Every structure is written in C-alpha cells, then in structure tokens.
Amino acid sequence: MRKFFHIYLFIVVMGQQLPSAFSLSLETRYSGSKSMEGSMIIKGGIPVFVHPDEPQAVRRAVKDVLRDLHNVLGETSVLTDTLTSSAIVVATGDRYSGSKPAVSGWEAHQVYKDDNRIIVNGADMRGTIYAIYTFSESVLGVKPLWRWTSEEPVRQEQLIVPPEFHIKISSPSVKYRAWFPNDRDLINPWQKLSNENFEAMYETMLRLKVNTLEGEIADERSYRPPYPLGREATLAQQRGLIITGHHMLIFGSNYRYWNAYWKQIKKQQPPALKIENVDALRQWWRYHATLATRNEADIIWLVGFRGNRDIPFWEFFPDAPASPKDRADVIDAMVKRQVEIVKEVTDEQHPLMRLTLYNEMSTLVANGHFNLPDESSLIRNFVAARRDHFPAADIRGYSFSGEPTGYYLNFQFTSSGSHLAQAEGPRKMEQNFRMVDSLSDGNLVFSVVNAGNIREHVLELSANAEMMWNMDSFDCPSFYTSFCKAYFGEEHASQIALLYDAFFRSYWQQKESDIPGFERQYLFQDMRYARAAETLIGDMEKGKHRNNPFDNHALDNPDKGSAGYFRILSSSEKNIQLNAVLHGTASSIAKLEKITAEADRIYEELEEGKRFFDDNLRGQAHFMLELNRMLHNLTKAYQVSAEKKDARAFIHASLQDITSAQVWLHRADHGVFEQWYTNDIKFGLDKIKQRLASLSLR
C-alpha cells in the first residue's frame, strides 16, 4: 500500500456504481419516465450558497460553475447569503452540517444530495474546488476538456438528481501533481487574445484535479511597487494552485530581470553575473524568496543552479570551472546557500523544497559527481531522459532510502520531440511513473508533465491526472474506454479507444529498447521529421551525399547531457541509415493508412465529439501519415540525387506530402482556435516547403 490515501468513487445513480472519478457518468440526467420519488429537480436560476468563510480561490471556482449553470440551463443563477431550502451549497470541512459527515484527508471531496440541496464539500480549500468541478461534470455534464473540444455543454430544460446521489473521493496517490507549460509557441499568442483564453489552462488543471503550476513566479511587474507576483503566479494563487519554479528559475527568479532588480530595487548598477559574486547572487535569491512569502504564495521551493535559459551554468557564467567534479561542487555550494535562505525566510527548519535533476544534473548524479543534499523535506525530482522520455541512468542507479521523490516527464519537446502531434501516449506515461514509483519504494510525492501548448496533448494530460490521483487502479485500456465514452459517446467509444492505442503504436521506433520490458522507449516524433528533412535538404543543396547523414548532429553533446538526437540505428543492409529511414517510414505508412481509413469511416458516422475527434485523433493521424510519406520520398530523392530527373520526381512528391500535412494541420484552425497553427515556427512547415520547392526546380 502507498503512503497516501487512494481515490475511491462511490456514486449511486438508481443503484448503479459508476467507474471513475475522472469520467463521471451523466446518468444523473434521465427522463421523467423513471420514478422521481425523492429526487431533486434542478432548474435554471437555482441559487448558490457559498459559506462566508470560503476563500477567494473557492469563490473563483464558483464563478465558473455559475457560468456552467447558465450555459446548461439557460438562466442565471446567483450567489445568495441566505441558505434557502433548494440550493447548491458550497462549504469546506464542517462549515455545513448535512446528512453526510464531512470528508477528511488531503484534497478529499464529495458531492451529494441532501433533501432539496446539493452539497459541495471538500476537506480543504482545493478539495472544495475539486468538488465544485465534480458537480459541474457529474450533474451539469460539463466535461473537463470542454474548452479544448470546441463543443459547448448540452442545454437542458431541467436536471433530475436521484435520491441516493453521492460522489465521495478520498485523497490522491501522489500529493503534488504539476503541469509545466513550457515551449509555448502556439498557446502564447492565443492566450493574449482574451482573458478567457489566458485562464483556460488554469481552469482545466483544476477540473482534472491537478494542484501545482511549475513556471515563472516573478515577471517585470515584480520589481515595481506594490511588488506583486508575476501574472501567471498571481492567477495560479487566485485559483488555489501551488506554485513552484522550473529547473532554471530558482525561487521563481529569472536572470533576464537581473538588471531590473539592481536598478529598481537596490538603486545601483548591476554587478557582473559571476560565480565569484556570491553575495550578489545571495541577495538576488533572497529577494525572490521574500517576494513569494510576502505575497503569501503556496510554494514548493525550487533550488539548483543553471544558466540564463535551458543551459548548464558553465555555458553562462564566465568564471565557471571546466571539470565535472568542480562544476558539481559549485552547484552543491549554491544549493546549500539557497536552502539556508529558504529556512531563514520561512522560519521553518524543514521547508518543502525540490531539486530538479534535469539534463546536465542527471549526468552529474549518474556519474557520481554530485551527491543529493541531506535534507528530509527536499524532493529529489528525477527527470525522464532527454528527447526520448524514459527513466534515466541517474534514477535507475540511485539507492533510495525513503526520500520524497519527484518525476518530470515530457509530453512535448521543441527540439526533437512531440510538438504538433501527441506521441508519447498514456501507456508510455504509465510505464515511466510505475517504474519511478517502484524504484522509490512508493515514495513518489511529486509529478510534473511538460505539455506547453496543451491543446495537442489533452488526452495524455487527462491520463496523467487520473493516474496521479489513483495510481493503484489506473490502467490504460480502462482509461481509453472511459475517456472515449465521455467525449465521443457509447456507440463508438470502444472503436476509438482501440484507434488511439493504434495511433500511438504507429510511430517509428528508430532504435530498439535497451530497458528490459520498456515498450516504445525510442520514438521518431514529429519534430524529428522536420529536422531530418532539413538535414537531407541541406546536403542536397550542397551536392553532398552520405550513407549515414544523421550522425553527429549539432545537438549531440554529452557535455550538456544531450546524447542522441536522431538515434537512427539500422539493422538493415550494410547498416546504412538511409535504408533504416525507408524501412521505418514504410512501416509507419502502412499502419497509418489503416488508422486513417478507420478514422475516416468513424468520422462520417460520429455525432458526439465529431470536431474533437477530427482535431485530436483523425487529423493528427493524417498529419503523421503525410510526414512519413514526405520523409520517405525525400530519402529516395537523396539516394538518387545524381539522377536529376528521378530525384526531382521524388522531391516533387515530398513537397506534395508536406503540403497535405499542412492542410490537415490547419483543419484544426477553427472557432476560438482560428489562428492556432499560423504561429508554427518551431516545426517550420513553411520553410521546409520553400526549400523543397527550390530543390524541385534545380
């Protein structure tokens, strides 16, 4: 048994027990032909009573449910100070005395019918927030991903809640469950269009029962009176989320504001950013720690030492040492200073902290150069291997002895990983976290997943949220089925569930797994297709030809903890990478042709969730099919580059393929997401098309 409580759902609807807290049945809405004795009828305008002691974050969630009530029932519900006989009652702990005892335990919550009232009750603030959204999902039928599915909630004349209606959910398996919205080339412009867009991610986090935002805590506002938290951290705080910095933002600080701090706060010229300026760094960190405590933020303190962006400190600080051991010693000294600052600022002997073993830190730990600090409240946050996302050598070789453990997994990655199409999938996510939980002997207390643009990865994010709450009973087949029933209806759910699994299995595995039993360890995700195409095009533009053109990529640098960009290992004829690419893409093409044909068939028959199905599965499958065809034809052109006519024909085919891929991608530009993919710069579809067009004219 794990050290934290597990989730249990007890929801009785006419005597039936429903399967999952994250796919709540909408059977609470049934026709009047069934017996209504003892049932509660909810009509438009039902008042909502919020206990006067509830904090701002609970009231912010209530604002969302007021919108949901209006959208579903067509009338405006209002907040009331008077507890009426028929109402929705929101209260934490024992602030309301109803027919059911108050729930207890970290983030536990319940929703139940009490005479002619619906009681929305949490053991603590976030428990109550989760209960609010559970009511919205289970009674009103508002799905957690409603914004991202481009479908409005179904309008109802009235809702009938049966006599024994009771949902009770106890505490999660993993205490701290975070999202890291990094690599946001698509979502950032979209968020700037409206406040609703900006807040969509935060609302979705809470609807899926995530509790921590990893990111920036300070921004340019934080160095001017009244010295607030940054906008993102402020909204997270208003929403009731815990806040933590990510692996280069110590205490939420960012070196881009170094000059602002010294000029606006200290009223002096900024000192040089050097390791030897220890006192300046200490003042800088202390300011940000004080900023967070002064604003009463709920913080997991991030400690560590890196550069000014996603680089090791020795690429940024001019006086950095050269040897791995000396570099590890610098990090060790800096972390100890940061721990001292946190203890002073919080006046706690054991403040909750985390150290993220990202990239170069993973290598230093694995090679024995860096020893993790002996702090009982420090979460050892291991990180999946870069680019291919599996438990890295540091955690697989670490000797655990009961320390609190965290794990960071990428769903999205802007250099080689999944970006415009989901690729890692729920099954690979499950493998990662089960291995880490097993290695840590059940001491996994912190999880974080990176999916910056959110929209492409909502299925994976939903799976992660469900597993982190209920790790013992989670399994992928059940998740797929419940997810598909919730978003696509009963009739086609089982078919679409199988199709999702087939789609994730269609990715080319360019290298065999080297962890026994670990499926799909290495994948050729969509960004690798872009960079591979650029590699081949670059050679052809220069008149070069190599049997193994994908070796020695510029990003293959073990000193930065980044080994293996393409990782194309061929077992084919003469160990030539070009043959491996042709074989791998041909295999994926064959799979994806079957998947897209089935998706096309289902799409024509589908009624519920049709647009979301097109965006999240059918369109992505067609996109990946065209990318495989593009790289396959381009590789053939590369092989016969000396034969101009033949090469030109293959290049022209490749250009048609990538044009088709772009057409499929832009099918998802609609409604509030009208300009979503016009902001594509990381993949660079337009640039690749231009270069292919130029090649075809040679």
LUMMI-515639 format. One record per residue (C-alpha): residue in three letters; residue number from 0; x, z, y. Coordinates in steps of 0.02 Angstrom, whole numbers. Each point is the difference from the previous one (the first is absolute). Example, Ala and Ser with C-alpha at 12.3 -4.5 7.8 and 13.67 -1.06 7.14 Angstrom:
<nodes>
   code   pos       xx       zz       yy
    ALA     0      615      390     -225
    SER     1       69      -33      172
</nodes>
This chain:
<nodes>
   code   pos       xx       zz       yy
    MET     0        0        0        0
    ARG     1       61      -40      176
    LYS     2       27      137      127
    PHE     3     -139      -65      114
    PHE     4     -184       -4      -40
    HIS     5      -75     -163      -62
    ILE     6     -147      -96       64
    TYR     7     -167       11      -87
    LEU     8     -156      -90       51
    PHE     9     -167       73      -46
    ILE    10     -134     -111       73
    VAL    11     -170        9      -81
    VAL    12     -119     -141       41
    MET    13     -157       11     -108
    GLY    14      103       86     -134
    GLN    15      144     -126       -4
    GLN    16      183       47       26
    LEU    17       97     -129      100
    PRO    18      179      -46      -33
    SER    19      114       16      151
    ALA    20       13       81      170
    PHE    21       71     -160       70
    SER    22     -133     -118      -65
    LEU    23     -156      102       33
    SER    24     -157      -80      -65
    LEU    25     -135      -50      122
    GLU    26     -135       48     -123
    THR    27      -54      136      121
    ARG    28     -100     -142       76
    TYR    29     -136      -47     -123
    SER    30     -174      -73        8
    GLY    31     -154      101       36
    SER    32      -67      -40     -173
    LYS    33      103      142      -72
    SER    34      -55      180       15
    MET    35       35       69      174
    GLU    36      -51      179      -35
    GLY    37      128      115       79
    SER    38       96     -146       74
    MET    39       53      -14      181
    ILE    40      -43     -152      104
    ILE    41      126      -45      135
    LYS    42      -68     -109      139
    GLY    43       76      -69      159
    GLY    44       34      128      135
    ILE    45       31      149     -115
    PRO    46       93      132      103
    VAL    47      176       54      -40
    PHE    48       47      183       23
    VAL    49      184       40       17
    HIS    50       49      183       -3
    PRO    51       62       51      173
    ASP    52      167       59      -70
    GLU    53       46     -170      -73
    PRO    54      159      -75       77
    GLN    55       21     -166       90
    ALA    56       57      -93     -156
    VAL    57     -160       42      -94
    ARG    58     -103      -54      150
    ARG    59       95     -164        7
    ALA    60      -49      -36     -181
    VAL    61     -180       47       41
    LYS    62        4     -133      137
    ASP    63       39     -128     -137
    VAL    64     -144       59     -108
    LEU    65     -119      -11      149
    ARG    66       50     -182       14
    ASP    67      -26      -21     -188
    LEU    68     -174       77       10
    HIS    69      -47     -119      139
    ASN    70       70     -152      -90
    VAL    71      -92       41     -162
    LEU    72     -165       71       64
    GLY    73      -14      -93      165
    GLU    74      -31      153      109
    THR    75      113      118       95
    SER    76       29      173      -73
    VAL    77       52      133      123
    LEU    78      101      159       -8
    THR    79     -103      156       14
    ASP    80       43      181       40
    THR    81     -155       59      -93
    LEU    82       -6        9     -188
    THR    83     -161      -93      -39
    SER    84      -92       -2     -166
    SER    85       52     -180      -34
    ALA    86      180      -41       47
    ILE    87      173      -43      -53
    VAL    88      102      160       14
    VAL    89      189       -7       23
    ALA    90       90      165      -26
    THR    91      170       58      -65
    GLY    92       20      144     -121
    ASP    93     -140      128        6
    ARG    94      -59      -46      176
    TYR    95     -162      -55      -81
    SER    96      -84      101     -136
    GLY    97      -88     -122     -115
    SER    98      -62      -10     -178
    LYS    99      176      -40      -63
    PRO   100      151      112       26
    ALA   101      133      -63      121
    VAL   102      142      -96      -82
    SER   103      176       67       -1
    GLY   104      174      -75      -19
    TRP   105      107     -121      100
    GLU   106     -113     -142       66
    ALA   107     -138       36     -126
    HIS   108     -171      -58       56
    GLN   109     -179      -26      -50
    VAL   110     -162      -85       54
    TYR   111     -167       61      -65
    LYS   112     -186        3       32
    ASP   113      -66      168       57
    ASP   114     -190       -8       19
    ASN   115      -22     -131      136
    ARG   116      179        5       61
    ILE   117      160      -86      -54
    ILE   118      144      123        5
    VAL   119      172      -72       38
    ASN   120      125      137      -40
    GLY   121      190       10      -15
    ALA   122      116      143      -44
    ASP   123      106      -41      153
    MET   124       -1     -122      146
    ARG   125       53     -154      -99
    GLY   126     -112       49     -145
    THR   127     -147       -8      120
    ILE   128       61     -167       69
    TYR   129        9      -69     -177
    ALA   130     -173       69      -35
    ILE   131      -67      -94      153
    TYR   132       66     -165      -65
    THR   133      -56       41     -177
    PHE   134     -177       19       68
    SER   135       16     -166       89
    GLU   136       56      -87     -159
    SER   137     -112       83     -128
    VAL   138     -161       11       99
    LEU   139       12     -133      136
    GLY   140       95     -126     -107
    VAL   141      139      -25      128
    LYS   142      154      -50     -100
    PRO   143      172       68       47
    LEU   144       67     -176       31
    TRP   145     -152      -62       95
    ARG   146      101      -61      150
    TRP   147      123      -96     -107
    THR   148     -132      -82     -109
    SER   149      -83      -85      150
    GLU   150     -170       60      -61
    GLU   151     -118      112       95
    PRO   152      -88      144      -91
    VAL   153     -168      -45      -78
    ARG   154     -151       42      109
    GLN   155     -131      117      -76
    GLU   156     -173       57       54
    GLN   157       31      170      -75
    LEU   158      112       90     -124
    ILE   159      -62      109     -141
    VAL   160      113      140      -60
    PRO   161      -48       73     -170
    PRO   162      -28      187      -25
    GLU   163      162       38      -93
    PHE   164      116     -100      114
    HIS   165      169       87        3
    ILE   166      175      -70       18
    LYS   167      139      127      -20
    ILE   168      182      -49       12
    SER   169      139      126      -24
    SER   170      179       -8       63
    PRO   171      115     -152      -20
    SER   172      141      -21     -124
    VAL   173      127      -45      134
    LYS   174      -11      110      153
    TYR   175       69     -118      133
    ARG   176      -54     -182      -12
    ALA   177       69     -115      134
    TRP   178       -8     -178       63
    PHE   179      147      -77       92
    PRO   180      -64     -146      107
    ASN   181      167      -89       19
    ASP   182       38     -187       19
    ARG   183     -155      -32      105
    ASP   184       20     -178       60
    LEU   185     -183      -43      -37
    ILE   186      -90      163       36
    ASN   187       84       45      165
    PRO   188      -75     -146      100
    TRP   189     -167       32      -84
    GLN   190        1      185       43
    LYS   191       29      -41      183
    LEU   192     -163      -99        9
    SER   193     -112      156        0
    ASN   194       -6      187      -25
    GLU   195     -106      -30     -155
    ASN   196      139     -105      -75
    PHE   197      131      129       47
    GLU   198      -95      140      -84
    ALA   199      -52      -96     -155
    MET   200      153       49     -101
    TYR   201      -21      186       39
    GLU   202     -183        1      -49
    THR   203       40      -93     -161
    MET   204      136      125      -44
    LEU   205     -125      142        9
    ARG   206     -137      -96      -91
    LEU   207      124      -24     -143
    LYS   208       53      183       13
    VAL   209      178      -27       61
    ASN   210       63      144      108
    THR   211      169      -46       77
    LEU   212       60     -134      122
    GLU   213      184      -44      -10
    GLY   214       66      -80      159
    GLU   215       46       24      181
    ILE   216      -42      168       79
    ALA   217       64      -34      177
    ASP   218      -13     -156      108
    GLU   219       39      -42      182
    ARG   220     -139      117       60
    SER   221       85      150      -79
    TYR   222      135       11      135
    ARG   223     -120       14      148
    PRO   224     -121      140       46
    PRO   225     -102       66      -86
    TYR   226      121      -49     -142
    PRO   227     -125      -47     -134
    LEU   228       30      -61     -175
    GLY   229        7     -189      -20
    ARG   230     -163      -95      -12
    GLU   231        5      -18     -189
    ALA   232       42      182      -29
    THR   233     -132       55      125
    LEU   234     -135      -99      -90
    ALA   235       59       66     -168
    GLN   236      -13      177       68
    GLN   237     -173      -33       72
    ARG   238      -54      -67     -169
    GLY   239       66      152      -95
    LEU   240      148      -84      -84
    ILE   241      169       80      -34
    ILE   242      145      -90       85
    THR   243      175      -34      -62
    GLY   244      141     -110       61
    HIS   245       70     -141     -105
    HIS   246      177      -22      -61
    MET   247       82      -41      166
    LEU   248     -108      102      120
    ILE   249       63      179      -12
    PHE   250     -135      118       66
    GLY   251      -86     -158       59
    SER   252      143      -47      117
    ASN   253       53     -180       29
    TYR   254      167      -49       75
    ARG   255      -85     -133      105
    TYR   256      -57      145      111
    TRP   257      172       81        9
    ASN   258       27      -54      181
    ALA   259     -177       50       51
    TYR   260       27      174      -69
    TRP   261      162       30       95
    LYS   262      -59      -77      164
    GLN   263     -179       66        4
    ILE   264       16      166      -90
    LYS   265      181       53       29
    LYS   266       19      -90      168
    GLN   267      174      -66      -41
    GLN   268       89     -154      -59
    PRO   269      -15      -24     -188
    PRO   270      152       50     -103
    ALA   271       68     -124     -126
    LEU   272      -85       -3     -168
    LYS   273      146       60     -105
    ILE   274       18      116     -147
    GLU   275      123      105       99
    ASN   276     -135       36      130
    VAL   277      -79      129     -113
    ASP   278      -71      105      140
    ALA   279      -89     -151       76
    LEU   280      -77      -43     -167
    ARG   281      -53      180      -24
    GLN   282      -88        3      169
    TRP   283      -84     -165      -39
    TRP   284      -69       62     -166
    ARG   285      -52      167       70
    TYR   286     -103      -83      136
    HIS   287      -99      -99     -129
    ALA   288      -26      151     -112
    THR   289      -63       98      150
    LEU   290     -110     -147       53
    ALA   291      -89        7     -168
    THR   292      -23      188       -2
    ARG   293      -56        7      182
    ASN   294     -135     -128      -39
    GLU   295      -50      100     -156
    ALA   296       28     -145     -118
    ASP   297      -16       29     -186
    ILE   298      174      -57      -51
    ILE   299      104      -31     -155
    TRP   300      171        2       81
    LEU   301      108     -152      -40
    VAL   302      187       34       -7
    GLY   303      141     -123      -30
    PHE   304      122     -111       92
    ARG   305      -11     -189       18
    GLY   306       27     -137      130
    ASN   307     -109      -64      141
    ARG   308     -106     -103     -118
    ASP   309       -8      -25     -188
    ILE   310      190        8      -19
    PRO   311      128      131      -55
    PHE   312       70      110      138
    TRP   313      174      -76      -21
    GLU   314      -64     -169       60
    PHE   315      -59       79      163
    PHE   316      114      144       47
    PRO   317      171      -68       52
    ASP   318       97      152      -59
    ALA   319      -72        0     -177
    PRO   320      120       29     -147
    ALA   321       34     -135     -129
    SER   322        0       88     -169
    PRO   323     -162       42      -93
    LYS   324       49      183      -17
    ASP   325       38       20      185
    ARG   326     -163      -86       44
    ALA   327      -95      117     -115
    ASP   328       86      149       82
    VAL   329      -60      -58      171
    ILE   330     -179      -13      -62
    ASP   331       14      171      -80
    ALA   332       61       79      162
    MET   333     -136      -84      105
    VAL   334     -139       52     -121
    LYS   335       59      181        4
    ARG   336       -8       -2      191
    GLN   337     -176      -73       -7
    VAL   338      -58      132     -123
    GLU   339       64      135      118
    ILE   340      -97      -78      145
    VAL   341     -163       -6      -99
    LYS   342       16      181      -53
    GLU   343       33       53      180
    VAL   344     -140     -102       77
    THR   345     -132       47     -131
    ASP   346       62      178      -24
    GLU   347      -20      -29     -187
    GLN   348      129       36     -132
    HIS   349      -68     -135     -115
    PRO   350      -82     -137      105
    LEU   351      -67     -149      -96
    MET   352      130     -139        8
    ARG   353       45     -161      -88
    LEU   354      158     -103      -21
    THR   355      -30     -184      -40
    LEU   356      131      -72     -117
    TYR   357      -21     -176       62
    ASN   358      120     -144      -34
    GLU   359      177       61       36
    MET   360      -54      182      -29
    SER   361      -58      -47     -175
    THR   362      170      -75      -37
    LEU   363       95      152       68
    VAL   364     -104      118     -108
    ALA   365       13     -109     -155
    ASN   366      189      -10       18
    GLY   367       18      188       23
    HIS   368       61       -7      181
    PHE   369     -149       91       76
    ASN   370      -74      162      -65
    LEU   371     -178       41       51
    PRO   372      -16      155      111
    ASP   373      -45      164      -84
    GLU   374     -162       28       97
    SER   375     -151       54     -101
    SER   376     -125      -79      120
    LEU   377       90     -168       10
    ILE   378      -90     -143      -87
    ARG   379      127     -111      -88
    ASN   380      -78     -166       44
    PHE   381       69     -129     -121
    VAL   382      -32     -184       36
    ALA   383      -37     -148     -112
    ALA   384      144     -123      -20
    ARG   385        8     -120      145
    ARG   386      -79     -173      -22
    ASP   387      -71       27     -175
    HIS   388      -78      173       10
    PHE   389       36      107     -152
    PRO   390       77      174      -17
    ALA   391      181      -21       54
    ALA   392      159       67      -80
    ASP   393        5      157      109
    ILE   394     -163       73      -66
    ARG   395       28      -61     -178
    GLY   396      164       96       -4
    TYR   397      -53      153       99
    SER   398      -11      172      -82
    PHE   399     -163       78       58
    SER   400      -27      187        2
    GLY   401     -171       23       79
    GLU   402       34      -74      173
    PRO   403     -146      -75       97
    THR   404       13     -188      -26
    GLY   405      -60     -150       97
    TYR   406       -2     -186      -36
    TYR   407       -5     -152      114
    LEU   408      -63     -168      -66
    ASN   409      -12     -168       88
    PHE   410     -155     -106      -23
    GLN   411       61     -111      142
    PHE   412      177      -48       46
    THR   413       50     -122      137
    SER   414      164      -69      -65
    SER   415      -27      -37     -185
    GLY   416     -160       84      -51
    SER   417     -188      -22        2
    HIS   418      -61      -41      175
    LEU   419     -139     -129       10
    ALA   420      -62       31     -177
    GLN   421       -8      162     -101
    ALA   422      121        1     -146
    GLU   423       51      173      -63
    GLY   424     -176       46      -53
    PRO   425      -83      161      -62
    ARG   426       82       -7     -171
    LYS   427      177       -4       69
    MET   428      -46      135      126
    GLU   429      -62      109     -142
    GLN   430      160      -28     -100
    ASN   431      106       54      149
    PHE   432      -93      161       38
    ARG   433      -21       50     -182
    MET   434      187      -18      -29
    VAL   435       41      102      156
    ASP   436     -127      134      -42
    SER   437       72       13     -175
    LEU   438      181        7       61
    SER   439      -44      137      125
    ASP   440      -90      100     -134
    GLY   441     -166      -10       92
    ASN   442       68       49      171
    LEU   443      -53     -157       92
    VAL   444      -74       70      161
    PHE   445       24     -146      121
    SER   446      -38     -185      -18
    VAL   447       16     -140      126
    VAL   448      -36     -185      -15
    ASN   449       55     -134      123
    ALA   450     -129     -136       36
    GLY   451       21      -38      184
    ASN   452     -130     -135       28
    ILE   453     -126       91     -113
    ARG   454     -123     -145      -22
    GLU   455       90      -90     -142
    HIS   456       29      162      -96
    VAL   457     -165       95        8
    LEU   458      -28       -7     -188
    GLU   459      173       72      -34
    LEU   460      -24      132      135
    SER   461     -167       49      -76
    ALA   462       80       17     -172
    ASN   463      140      107       70
    ALA   464     -121      114       92
    GLU   465     -104       26     -156
    MET   466      150       33     -112
    MET   467       80      123      120
    TRP   468     -161      100        5
    ASN   469      -34       -7     -185
    MET   470      162      -40      -90
    ASP   471      -42       65     -173
    SER   472     -155     -106      -27
    PHE   473       48     -157       98
    ASP   474       23     -161      -98
    CYS   475        6     -178       63
    PRO   476     -139      -79     -105
    SER   477     -125      133       56
    PHE   478       57      -17      180
    TYR   479      -18     -190       -2
    THR   480     -174       13      -73
    SER   481      -64      132      122
    PHE   482       79      -89      148
    CYS   483      -78     -166      -48
    LYS   484     -171       78      -31
    ALA   485        7       80      173
    TYR   486       52     -157       94
    PHE   487      -67     -145     -104
    GLY   488     -148       71      -96
    GLU   489      -36       34     -182
    GLU   490      -27     -178      -60
    HIS   491      175      -68       30
    ALA   492      100      163        6
    SER   493       78      -12     -172
    GLN   494       50     -182       24
    ILE   495       79       34      170
    ALA   496       89      154      -66
    LEU   497       85     -107     -133
    LEU   498       39     -132      130
    TYR   499       89      125      114
    ASP   500      108       56     -145
    ALA   501       38     -180      -47
    PHE   502       48      -40      179
    PHE   503      128      140        8
    ARG   504       69      -55     -168
    SER   505       19     -180       61
    TYR   506      152       38      106
    TRP   507      164      -72      -60
    GLN   508      112      136      -72
    GLN   509      168      -76       46
    LYS   510       97      136      -89
    GLU   511      -42       98     -156
    SER   512      -35      186       18
    ASP   513      147      116      -30
    ILE   514     -102      161       -3
    PRO   515      -73       16     -176
    GLY   516     -188      -16        0
    PHE   517      -12      -38      186
    GLU   518     -107     -155       21
    ARG   519       22     -127      140
    GLN   520      153       91       68
    TYR   521       63     -156       89
    LEU   522     -119     -120       88
    PHE   523       20     -155      105
    GLN   524     -118       48      142
    ASP   525      -60     -118      136
    MET   526      140       34      126
    ARG   527      128      -51     -130
    TYR   528      -83     -171       -8
    ALA   529       26      -21      187
    ARG   530      182       52       -5
    ALA   531       34     -104     -157
    ALA   532      -75     -153       83
    GLU   533      108       29      153
    THR   534      155       14     -110
    LEU   535      -34     -166      -87
    ILE   536      -49      -86      162
    GLY   537      158       64       84
    ASP   538      110      -74     -136
    MET   539      -92     -166        4
    GLU   540       16      -11      189
    LYS   541      188       20      -21
    GLY   542       12     -114     -150
    LYS   543       54      143     -113
    HIS   544      -46       23     -183
    ARG   545       29      155     -108
    ASN   546      -60       42     -175
    ASN   547      -21      181       55
    PRO   548      -51       -7      183
    PHE   549      -80      172        1
    ASP   550      157      103      -26
    ASN   551       88       95      140
    HIS   552     -148       13      117
    ALA   553       42       75      170
    LEU   554     -107      153      -38
    ASP   555       92       37     -163
    ASN   556      104      144       65
    PRO   557       27      151     -114
    ASP   558       79       94      147
    LYS   559     -174        1       79
    GLY   560      -84       47     -163
    SER   561      -69     -175      -17
    ALA   562       53      -88     -159
    GLY   563      -91     -152      -66
    TYR   564     -105     -104      118
    PHE   565      -63     -138     -117
    ARG   566       57       75     -166
    ILE   567      -25     -165      -89
    LEU   568       81       19     -171
    SER   569      -22     -151     -109
    SER   570        0       -3     -189
    SER   571      -34     -187        7
    GLU   572      115     -146      -26
    LYS   573      178       34       61
    ASN   574      -59      155       94
    ILE   575      -44     -109      151
    GLN   576     -113       85      128
    LEU   577      -87     -162       43
    ASN   578      -63      -13     -179
    ALA   579      -57      180        8
    VAL   580     -100      -37      158
    LEU   581      -83     -150      -80
    HIS   582      -42       97     -157
    GLY   583      -64      153       95
    THR   584     -106      -96      125
    ALA   585      -72     -110     -138
    SER   586      -53      155      -96
    SER   587      -83       76      153
    ILE   588      -84     -165       44
    ALA   589      -79       -9     -173
    LYS   590      -66      178       17
    LEU   591      -61      -22      178
    GLU   592      -89     -163      -38
    LYS   593     -108       95     -126
    ILE   594      -24      147      118
    THR   595      -51     -108      148
    ALA   596     -120     -102     -107
    GLU   597      -85      160      -58
    ALA   598        1       69      178
    ASP   599      -81     -160       64
    ARG   600     -135       14     -133
    ILE   601      -38      182       39
    TYR   602        1      -35      187
    GLU   603     -142     -125      -18
    GLU   604     -105      127      -95
    LEU   605       45      155       98
    GLU   606     -121       77      124
    GLU   607       66      174       36
    GLY   608      174        9       77
    LYS   609       21     -190        5
    ARG   610      107       -5      158
    PHE   611      110      146      -55
    PHE   612       25      -82     -170
    ASP   613       56     -159       88
    ASP   614      120       94      115
    ASN   615       73      126     -120
    LEU   616       10      -90     -168
    ARG   617      -53     -183       -4
    GLY   618       92      -48      159
    GLN   619      158       95      -47
    ALA   620        2      -81     -173
    HIS   621      -15     -174       76
    PHE   622      134       43      128
    MET   623      122       55     -135
    LEU   624      -42     -154     -105
    GLU   625       48     -113      144
    LEU   626      160       99       35
    ASN   627       52      -22     -181
    ARG   628      -36     -186        8
    MET   629       97      -12      163
    LEU   630      156       83      -69
    HIS   631      -14      -96     -164
    ASN   632       -5     -168       88
    LEU   633      135       50      124
    THR   634      115       52     -143
    LYS   635      -27     -170      -81
    ALA   636       42      -83      165
    TYR   637      158      104       11
    GLN   638       52      -51     -176
    VAL   639      -19     -187       36
    SER   640       57        8      181
    ALA   641      124     -141      -30
    GLU   642     -146     -114      -43
    LYS   643      -78      -16      172
    LYS   644     -164      -80      -52
    ASP   645      -36      125     -139
    ALA   646       53      147      107
    ARG   647     -111      -59      143
    ALA   648     -152       -7     -116
    PHE   649       28      178      -59
    ILE   650       28       61      178
    HIS   651     -162      -83       55
    ALA   652      -92       86     -144
    SER   653       78      166       49
    LEU   654      -59      -27      179
    GLN   655     -177      -32      -61
    ASP   656        8      158     -106
    ILE   657       52      114      143
    THR   658     -130      -80      113
    SER   659     -132       41     -131
    ALA   660       67      178      -12
    GLN   661      -22       19      187
    VAL   662     -177      -68       -7
    TRP   663      -45      130     -132
    LEU   664       81      137      103
    HIS   665      -99      -44      156
    ARG   666     -165        5      -95
    ALA   667       14      188       27
    ASP   668        3      -23      190
    HIS   669     -181       42       40
    GLY   670     -109      126       89
    VAL   671      100      145       71
    PHE   672      153      -73      -90
    GLU   673      -15     -169       87
    GLN   674      183      -12       54
    TRP   675       77      106     -139
    TYR   676      122     -128      -75
    THR   677       43      -88      162
    ASN   678      125      142       22
    ASP   679      101      -47     -155
    ILE   680      183        6       48
    LYS   681       79       95     -145
    PHE   682      -45     -128     -133
    GLY   683       18     -147      118
    LEU   684     -117     -130      -74
    ASP   685        7     -112      153
    LYS   686      190       -3        6
    ILE   687       15      -42     -185
    LYS   688     -128     -140       23
    GLN   689       98      -71      147
    ARG   690      163       -1      -97
    LEU   691      -81      -80     -151
    ALA   692      -78     -133      112
    SER   693      170      -39       75
    LEU   694       79      -11     -174
    SER   695     -135     -119      -60
    LEU   696       47     -123      138
    ARG   697      184      -10      -47
</nodes>
